[in-house]
Amino acid sequence: MMIRLAIGVALLCCFASTTFAQPSKKSMPAAGRVEAVAQDSITILVGADKMTLVVDGDTKVTGKGLGTKTRNMKAEGRSAAITDLVKPSDLVVVKYVDAGEGKLRATEITVRLVKK
């Protein structure tokens, strides 16, 4: 009887730990116009909704001419920050994951159209 109880408690603990909110590792897409960009975040307008995402050193930024711009900055001894590559009004596609605690983390930002 004690063994069955111990197994039941162990199974309940395993089930409970998987049902509580945990950060998602599944990438999700969003597309919109950049409203604001900072060293650690980007805010885009997706339809009528604002979406703020955390960016970090692992966030990949791609787009026409950005590889050249990054290489030129590196040749000058500077590292490219997101604020050098993405500007307000740019149209972007963002892949992101749930980072937990209500935060979304951008894993990849693709600049589709640069507004000048």
C-alpha positions as CSV (number, residue, x, y, z in Angstrom):
1,M,0.0,0.0,0.0
2,M,2.8,2.4,0.8
3,I,4.5,1.7,-2.5
4,R,1.3,2.5,-4.4
5,L,1.0,5.7,-2.5
6,A,4.6,6.7,-3.2
7,I,4.2,5.9,-6.9
8,G,0.9,8.0,-7.0
9,V,2.6,11.0,-5.3
10,A,5.6,10.7,-7.7
11,L,3.3,10.6,-10.7
12,L,1.3,13.6,-9.4
13,C,4.4,15.6,-8.9
14,C,5.6,14.8,-12.4
15,F,2.2,15.8,-13.9
16,A,2.0,19.0,-11.9
17,S,5.5,20.2,-12.9
18,T,4.6,19.8,-16.6
19,T,1.3,21.6,-16.4
20,F,2.5,24.8,-14.7
21,A,3.5,27.7,-17.0
22,Q,6.9,27.2,-18.4
23,P,8.7,29.1,-21.1
24,S,8.0,27.8,-24.6
25,K,10.8,26.8,-26.8
26,K,8.5,26.8,-29.9
27,S,9.2,29.7,-32.2
28,M,6.3,31.8,-33.2
29,P,6.2,34.5,-36.0
30,A,4.9,38.1,-36.0
31,A,5.1,40.7,-38.7
32,G,4.7,44.5,-38.4
33,R,6.1,48.0,-38.4
34,V,8.8,48.9,-35.9
35,E,7.5,51.5,-33.5
36,A,10.6,51.7,-31.2
37,V,13.9,50.0,-30.9
38,A,16.4,50.0,-27.9
39,Q,19.5,48.1,-27.0
40,D,17.4,45.4,-25.1
41,S,14.0,45.5,-26.8
42,I,12.0,46.1,-29.9
43,T,8.4,47.2,-30.1
44,I,6.4,46.4,-33.3
45,L,2.8,47.2,-34.3
46,V,1.0,44.1,-35.3
47,G,-2.2,45.3,-36.7
48,A,-3.6,47.6,-34.0
49,D,-1.6,45.8,-31.2
50,K,1.8,46.7,-29.8
51,M,4.2,43.8,-29.2
52,T,7.4,44.4,-27.2
53,L,10.0,41.8,-27.4
54,V,13.3,41.3,-25.5
55,V,16.5,41.2,-27.7
56,D,19.9,40.0,-26.6
57,G,23.2,38.9,-28.1
58,D,21.6,35.7,-29.4
59,T,19.0,37.6,-31.5
60,K,19.8,37.2,-35.2
61,V,19.1,40.3,-37.4
62,T,19.0,39.8,-41.2
63,G,17.9,41.8,-44.1
64,K,19.2,43.3,-47.4
65,G,22.5,45.0,-46.8
66,L,22.7,44.3,-43.1
67,G,25.5,41.7,-43.6
68,T,27.6,44.3,-45.4
69,K,26.8,47.0,-42.8
70,T,27.8,44.6,-40.0
71,R,31.1,43.7,-41.7
72,N,31.9,47.3,-42.3
73,M,31.3,48.2,-38.6
74,K,33.4,45.2,-37.5
75,A,36.2,46.4,-39.8
76,E,36.0,49.8,-38.0
77,G,36.4,48.0,-34.7
78,R,32.7,48.4,-33.7
79,S,30.1,45.8,-33.1
80,A,26.7,46.2,-34.6
81,A,23.9,46.8,-32.1
82,I,20.2,46.3,-33.0
83,T,19.8,50.0,-33.0
84,D,22.3,50.3,-35.8
85,L,20.4,47.7,-37.9
86,V,16.7,48.3,-37.2
87,K,15.0,51.6,-37.2
88,P,11.5,52.9,-36.4
89,S,9.1,52.5,-39.4
90,D,11.0,49.5,-40.8
91,L,8.8,46.5,-41.7
92,V,10.0,43.4,-40.0
93,V,9.2,39.7,-39.5
94,V,10.1,38.5,-36.0
95,K,10.5,34.9,-34.7
96,Y,10.1,34.8,-31.0
97,V,9.7,32.4,-28.0
98,D,7.9,32.8,-24.7
99,A,10.7,33.6,-22.2
100,G,8.4,33.2,-19.2
101,E,7.3,35.8,-16.7
102,G,5.2,37.5,-19.4
103,K,8.2,38.3,-21.6
104,L,8.7,37.4,-25.3
105,R,12.2,37.0,-26.6
106,A,13.0,37.7,-30.3
107,T,15.2,35.0,-31.7
108,E,15.4,36.3,-35.3
109,I,14.4,39.6,-36.8
110,T,14.2,39.9,-40.6
111,V,14.0,43.5,-42.0
112,R,11.7,43.3,-45.1
113,L,11.4,47.0,-46.0
114,V,13.5,49.9,-44.8
115,K,11.6,53.2,-44.6
116,K,13.8,56.2,-45.4
